[in-house]
Amino acid sequence: MLTFTAEAGTALAFLIGYLAVFAWMLFAYLTDLIKWRSRYSLIFFHVIVRIASQGLGIAFGVLGFSNTSVFLAFLILGAEGYFSLVLCAFRFLVSWQQHNLVSGTSWLEPRETPASAGPKSNRSRKLLVFIFLGPFALLVYRNNPMVAIHSILVLANVAIIVGGSYLAGADDYTDLASHDTQERLLVSKITRTAGQGVFLACNAILLFAILQTILTGLRHGDRRSQKRRMGPRVHPTLILILLAWFPLTVRGTFSILQSAIFQLSYFNPDNYTATGFKPSFTVVEYGLGVLPEFLTCVLLNLTYFTSRNDPPRHVSSQHERTDSLELHTGSFLV
């Protein structure tokens, strides 16, 4: 007999929230408020992943363990939400720097001049380097912090997926004393904790970058404040990105605890009833896992309203204009 559990009800509540964000973003795309090739598309990807994850959460809450494929798909999609949001936060900060710093460029992701980039697009060249060199591409782009951050996050995400998949192959979770289960628990704990630790370390780097950008604005002003001869200020977009950092860090801290402490793990049989999650585990999982992601997603979306009047990026050629990922409002590329 199918039952509608606390897990299904909580998943449904967050599904409605993400559907509301999805509707807003789809409206913004269709009315050309934001472009498909913009930093917001990464947030849009996160929203789609989370909608799918919450849908599977509802299905798992109703079906329980009668369909383990739903459960595994729910875990895999849920794990990618945090990864995409960390990337989102960095991309939004890079974009703000490119539009608002007096230099017109981001020190997190310095842009090459057309002359130094050569006849091929810089993006295509970077893609080829990463395909053939993998993480060793850092040796080529060592002066570009975002290349290093992207590479490290991808490797950490692979470690998390591998650790979770390896543990999912255990023969019997009810027999925690078995050699196979203990071995898989140890390997998974090491790989997943290491991966989540890297994510949290990148959050610390993000905080440093945000604070450094704020201090630069307070000391020297930004492009708009200098043009209007205004005093130094903290741009409201930077405030929103800083606010988004806090729930993102809560999510990262919880991920480490969940990887390192078996009592908080999805794979602990004590966290389940015959129909799905225990209510206490549902509160912890959604309160410290899904809710911080949703808050981060909403805060980053709100930067549309604080950045729509930002100056356009410095574009030195039509080639760079084509490759840029921008937000479009009126006559500006923001």
LUMKOLTOR-22873 format. One line per 4 residues: their letters; for each residue x, y, z of C-alpha. Coordinates in steps of 0.2 Angstrom, whole numbers. Example, Ala and Ser with C-alpha at 12.3 -4.5 7.8 and 13.67 -1.06 7.14 Angstrom:
<recs>
as> 62:-22:39 | 68:-5:36 .
</recs>
This chain:
<recs>
mltf> 0:0:0 | 7:17:-5 | 8:30:9 | 12:49:8 .
taea> 26:51:21 | 34:66:29 | 48:64:16 | 36:65:2 .
gtal> 28:81:9 | 44:90:12 | 50:86:-5 | 34:92:-12 .
afli> 36:109:-3 | 53:112:-10 | 48:106:-27 | 35:120:-27 .
gyla> 48:132:-22 | 60:127:-36 | 46:127:-49 | 42:145:-44 .
vfaw> 60:149:-47 | 60:140:-63 | 44:149:-69 | 53:166:-65 .
mlfa> 69:161:-75 | 59:154:-90 | 49:170:-91 | 65:181:-90 .
yltd> 73:170:-104 | 57:171:-115 | 56:190:-113 | 74:193:-116 .
likw> 77:200:-98 | 92:187:-97 | 101:178:-111 | 103:159:-112 .
rsry> 121:162:-114 | 123:170:-97 | 129:166:-79 | 111:163:-75 .
slif> 110:147:-86 | 121:138:-73 | 108:143:-60 | 94:137:-72 .
fhvi> 103:120:-73 | 104:119:-54 | 85:122:-53 | 82:109:-66 .
vria> 92:96:-57 | 84:100:-40 | 66:99:-48 | 71:82:-54 .
sqgl> 78:77:-37 | 63:83:-28 | 52:74:-39 | 62:58:-36 .
giaf> 61:62:-17 | 42:62:-18 | 42:46:-27 | 54:38:-14 .
gvlg> 43:45:0 | 28:36:-8 | 36:20:-14 | 49:17:-1 .
fsnt> 62:4:-5 | 51:-5:-17 | 60:4:-31 | 79:6:-27 .
svfl> 82:14:-44 | 72:29:-38 | 82:30:-22 | 99:29:-31 .
afli> 94:42:-44 | 88:53:-30 | 105:52:-21 | 115:56:-37 .
lgae> 105:71:-43 | 104:78:-25 | 123:77:-24 | 125:88:-39 .
gyfs> 116:103:-32 | 129:109:-21 | 143:107:-34 | 133:117:-46 .
lvlc> 130:131:-33 | 148:133:-29 | 152:136:-47 | 137:148:-48 .
afrf> 143:159:-34 | 161:160:-42 | 154:164:-59 | 143:178:-52 .
lvsw> 157:186:-43 | 168:185:-59 | 154:193:-69 | 152:207:-56 .
qqhn> 171:211:-57 | 171:211:-76 | 157:224:-76 | 161:235:-61 .
lvsg> 180:235:-57 | 189:250:-63 | 201:239:-73 | 186:231:-82 .
tswl> 193:213:-79 | 192:200:-66 | 207:196:-56 | 199:179:-53 .
epre> 198:175:-72 | 210:187:-82 | 206:188:-100 | 219:187:-114 .
tpas> 220:200:-127 | 215:195:-145 | 233:196:-150 | 239:184:-137 .
agpk> 224:172:-139 | 228:169:-157 | 217:165:-171 | 207:151:-162 .
snrs> 195:156:-148 | 202:155:-131 | 188:145:-125 | 191:131:-138 .
rkll> 210:131:-134 | 206:129:-116 | 194:115:-120 | 207:105:-130 .
vfif> 220:108:-116 | 209:101:-103 | 204:86:-114 | 222:81:-117 .
lgpf> 230:86:-101 | 216:84:-88 | 221:92:-71 | 239:95:-78 .
allv> 231:109:-88 | 234:119:-72 | 252:120:-77 | 247:129:-93 .
yrnn> 234:141:-84 | 243:143:-68 | 240:162:-68 | 221:160:-70 .
pmva> 213:156:-53 | 196:151:-60 | 204:137:-70 | 212:130:-55 .
ihsi> 195:131:-45 | 185:123:-59 | 198:109:-60 | 198:106:-42 .
lvla> 180:106:-40 | 177:94:-54 | 190:82:-47 | 182:83:-30 .
nvai> 165:80:-37 | 172:64:-46 | 178:58:-29 | 161:61:-21 .
ivgg> 152:51:-35 | 165:37:-35 | 164:36:-16 | 145:36:-15 .
syla> 143:23:-30 | 156:11:-22 | 146:12:-6 | 130:9:-15 .
gadd> 137:-8:-21 | 138:-15:-3 | 130:-32:-2 | 120:-29:14 .
ytdl> 118:-13:24 | 110:-22:38 | 125:-32:42 | 137:-18:46 .
ashd> 150:-30:53 | 153:-39:37 | 171:-36:29 | 163:-30:12 .
tqer> 152:-17:20 | 166:-11:32 | 178:-9:18 | 166:0:7 .
llvs> 161:11:22 | 180:16:24 | 184:19:6 | 168:29:4 .
kitr> 171:39:20 | 188:44:14 | 184:49:-4 | 168:58:0 .
tagq> 175:67:15 | 190:73:5 | 179:79:-9 | 167:88:2 .
gvfl> 182:95:11 | 188:102:-5 | 171:110:-9 | 171:118:8 .
acna> 189:125:5 | 183:132:-11 | 170:141:-1 | 183:149:10 .
illf> 192:155:-6 | 176:162:-12 | 173:172:5 | 191:179:3 .
ailq> 187:184:-15 | 171:192:-10 | 178:202:5 | 193:207:-6 .
tilt> 182:214:-19 | 171:223:-6 | 187:231:1 | 193:236:-16 .
glrh> 176:245:-19 | 177:254:-2 | 195:260:-6 | 194:264:-24 .
gdrr> 176:264:-29 | 168:255:-44 | 166:261:-62 | 149:268:-59 .
sqkr> 154:277:-43 | 169:285:-51 | 160:290:-66 | 147:299:-55 .
rmgp> 160:305:-43 | 151:296:-29 | 160:290:-13 | 165:272:-11 .
rvhp> 151:260:-8 | 147:242:-6 | 138:236:-22 | 121:228:-17 .
tlil> 126:213:-28 | 141:210:-18 | 130:210:-2 | 119:197:-10 .
illa> 133:186:-15 | 140:187:3 | 123:183:10 | 122:168:-2 .
wfpl> 139:162:5 | 132:158:22 | 119:145:17 | 131:138:5 .
tvrg> 144:136:19 | 131:128:30 | 127:116:16 | 146:112:14 .
tfsi> 148:109:32 | 133:97:33 | 140:88:18 | 157:85:27 .
lqsa> 148:79:43 | 136:68:32 | 151:60:24 | 162:57:40 .
ifql> 148:53:52 | 139:37:48 | 124:41:59 | 120:56:47 .
syfn> 122:45:31 | 109:40:18 | 117:23:20 | 113:21:38 .
pdny> 98:8:40 | 94:17:57 | 88:32:47 | 74:23:38 .
tatg> 57:16:42 | 49:3:31 | 42:17:20 | 57:29:19 .
fkps> 66:42:29 | 62:44:47 | 54:61:51 | 70:66:62 .
ftvv> 82:62:47 | 70:71:35 | 71:87:46 | 90:86:47 .
eygl> 92:82:28 | 81:95:21 | 85:108:35 | 104:108:33 .
gvlp> 105:101:15 | 91:106:3 | 85:123:12 | 103:131:11 .
eflt> 104:127:-7 | 87:134:-11 | 91:150:-1 | 108:152:-11 .
cvll> 98:149:-27 | 86:163:-23 | 99:175:-17 | 109:173:-33 .
nlty> 93:176:-43 | 90:192:-34 | 106:199:-41 | 97:202:-57 .
ftsr> 88:217:-49 | 104:224:-41 | 115:222:-57 | 103:227:-71 .
ndpp> 110:244:-72 | 128:239:-71 | 140:246:-84 | 143:235:-99 .
rhvs> 159:224:-100 | 174:231:-108 | 174:223:-125 | 189:226:-137 .
sqhe> 183:216:-152 | 167:208:-160 | 175:191:-156 | 176:194:-138 .
rtds> 158:201:-139 | 152:184:-146 | 161:174:-133 | 155:184:-118 .
lelh> 142:177:-106 | 131:191:-101 | 115:197:-94 | 105:208:-106 .
tgsf> 94:223:-99 | 89:236:-111 | 104:243:-121 | 117:236:-109 .
lv> 126:219:-107 | 127:217:-89 .
</recs>
